[in-house]
Amino acid sequence: MNLIGVKMEPPDMPLWLDDEQYDPFWKKMEKLGLIFSVDLGWDPSVNEYNFQVKQLENIIKKFPELKVLIQHLGVSYLWEEDQKTPFLILQKILKLKQYSNVWFDITGLPEFCPTEEYPFPRAQKIMKVVVETIETDRLIWGSDFPGILIEDVTYKQTLNLVKNHCTFLTEKQKEMILGGNALNLFKRKI
């Protein structure tokens, strides 16, 4: 089988993640060792299915062997100017660190900085809070290409944001975030 996982954006579907009618689906994914990649939604005004943190946690608890990759740090409304360190909405997502089957994707960090230009000081602050809260072995970098181009950000800038400007990271942490962790997560699938 070539399928490595399934990505869902519940607000776009729309569905409640923890609706019991989907239990056979989650159970099958868990049994097959597939990865559930979830984007919790960007716009809270679109519909009630956005930001289903509690519902996601219910699935994680019910299916503890299901590998879960939370896209964009849970899209924790980090672009809103009133979200300041320690980013309280983000902390709701980072609490899911307690489950060993959960990874966090840091794609699209520049999108959380609508009034800034490269090297995105706000994104660096967000990363620092994330790294101080969870182990870096469960962080996975991605460019969010081609979506990031809408923000007039280059692929190289998204890479160099972590590589050159998150100076609080060790070289080993950068290496793992920028590829090693993804290889570990997907290794059984590639």
HUQUIJO-V261485 format. One record per backbone hydrogen bond with DSSP energy under -0.5 kcal/mol. CO is the residue of the C=O (numbers start at 1). NH is the residue of the N-H. E is the energy in kcal/mol with one decimal. If there is no record, write none. Layout:
co=CO nh=NH e=E
co=CO nh=NH e=E
//
This chain:
co=4 nh=35 e=-2.0
co=6 nh=37 e=-2.9
co=8 nh=39 e=-2.7
co=9 nh=12 e=-1.9
co=9 nh=13 e=-0.8
co=10 nh=13 e=-0.8
co=10 nh=14 e=-0.9
co=10 nh=15 e=-0.9
co=15 nh=17 e=-0.6
co=16 nh=19 e=-1.8
co=19 nh=22 e=-2.4
co=20 nh=23 e=-1.6
co=22 nh=25 e=-0.7
co=22 nh=26 e=-2.1
co=23 nh=27 e=-2.8
co=24 nh=28 e=-2.1
co=25 nh=29 e=-2.5
co=26 nh=30 e=-2.7
co=27 nh=31 e=-2.4
co=28 nh=32 e=-2.3
co=29 nh=33 e=-0.7
co=29 nh=34 e=-2.3
co=30 nh=33 e=-0.8
co=34 nh=67 e=-0.9
co=35 nh=6 e=-2.4
co=35 nh=37 e=-0.8
co=36 nh=38 e=-0.5
co=36 nh=69 e=-2.9
co=37 nh=8 e=-2.5
co=38 nh=40 e=-0.6
co=38 nh=71 e=-2.8
co=40 nh=51 e=-2.9
co=42 nh=44 e=-0.6
co=43 nh=46 e=-1.8
co=43 nh=47 e=-0.6
co=47 nh=50 e=-1.1
co=51 nh=53 e=-1.7
co=52 nh=56 e=-2.2
co=53 nh=57 e=-2.6
co=54 nh=58 e=-2.1
co=55 nh=59 e=-1.6
co=56 nh=60 e=-2.5
co=57 nh=61 e=-2.5
co=58 nh=62 e=-2.1
co=59 nh=63 e=-2.6
co=61 nh=64 e=-0.5
co=63 nh=66 e=-2.0
co=67 nh=36 e=-3.5
co=68 nh=70 e=-0.6
co=68 nh=103 e=-2.9
co=69 nh=38 e=-2.5
co=69 nh=71 e=-0.7
co=70 nh=73 e=-0.7
co=70 nh=105 e=-3.1
co=71 nh=74 e=-2.1
co=72 nh=75 e=-2.2
co=73 nh=76 e=-0.5
co=75 nh=77 e=-1.9
co=77 nh=80 e=-1.6
co=80 nh=83 e=-2.2
co=82 nh=84 e=-1.0
co=84 nh=87 e=-3.7
co=87 nh=91 e=-1.9
co=88 nh=92 e=-0.9
co=89 nh=92 e=-0.8
co=89 nh=93 e=-0.9
co=90 nh=93 e=-0.7
co=90 nh=94 e=-2.6
co=91 nh=95 e=-1.2
co=93 nh=96 e=-2.2
co=94 nh=97 e=-1.9
co=95 nh=98 e=-1.6
co=96 nh=99 e=-1.7
co=98 nh=100 e=-0.6
co=99 nh=102 e=-1.5
co=101 nh=68 e=-3.0
co=103 nh=70 e=-2.6
co=104 nh=140 e=-2.5
co=105 nh=73 e=-2.2
co=106 nh=109 e=-0.9
co=108 nh=111 e=-1.6
co=109 nh=112 e=-2.0
co=110 nh=113 e=-1.8
co=113 nh=116 e=-1.8
co=117 nh=120 e=-2.4
co=120 nh=124 e=-1.8
co=121 nh=125 e=-2.0
co=122 nh=126 e=-2.5
co=123 nh=127 e=-2.6
co=124 nh=128 e=-2.3
co=125 nh=129 e=-2.3
co=126 nh=130 e=-2.5
co=127 nh=131 e=-3.0
co=128 nh=132 e=-2.1
co=129 nh=133 e=-0.9
co=130 nh=133 e=-0.8
co=130 nh=134 e=-2.8
co=135 nh=138 e=-1.4
co=136 nh=139 e=-1.4
co=138 nh=104 e=-3.2
co=140 nh=106 e=-2.8
co=142 nh=108 e=-0.6
co=144 nh=148 e=-2.0
co=146 nh=149 e=-1.8
co=147 nh=150 e=-1.5
co=148 nh=151 e=-1.2
co=148 nh=153 e=-1.1
co=149 nh=152 e=-1.8
co=154 nh=158 e=-1.8
co=155 nh=159 e=-1.9
co=156 nh=160 e=-3.2
co=157 nh=161 e=-1.9
co=158 nh=162 e=-0.8
co=159 nh=162 e=-0.7
co=159 nh=163 e=-2.6
co=160 nh=164 e=-2.6
co=160 nh=165 e=-1.1
co=161 nh=165 e=-0.6
co=162 nh=166 e=-0.7
co=165 nh=167 e=-1.4
co=166 nh=169 e=-2.0
co=170 nh=174 e=-2.4
co=171 nh=175 e=-2.4
co=172 nh=176 e=-2.2
co=173 nh=177 e=-2.8
co=174 nh=178 e=-2.8
co=175 nh=180 e=-1.9
co=176 nh=179 e=-1.0
co=176 nh=181 e=-3.5
co=177 nh=141 e=-2.5
co=179 nh=183 e=-2.3
co=180 nh=184 e=-2.1
co=181 nh=185 e=-2.5
co=182 nh=186 e=-3.0
co=183 nh=187 e=-1.1
co=186 nh=189 e=-2.5
co=186 nh=190 e=-1.4
//
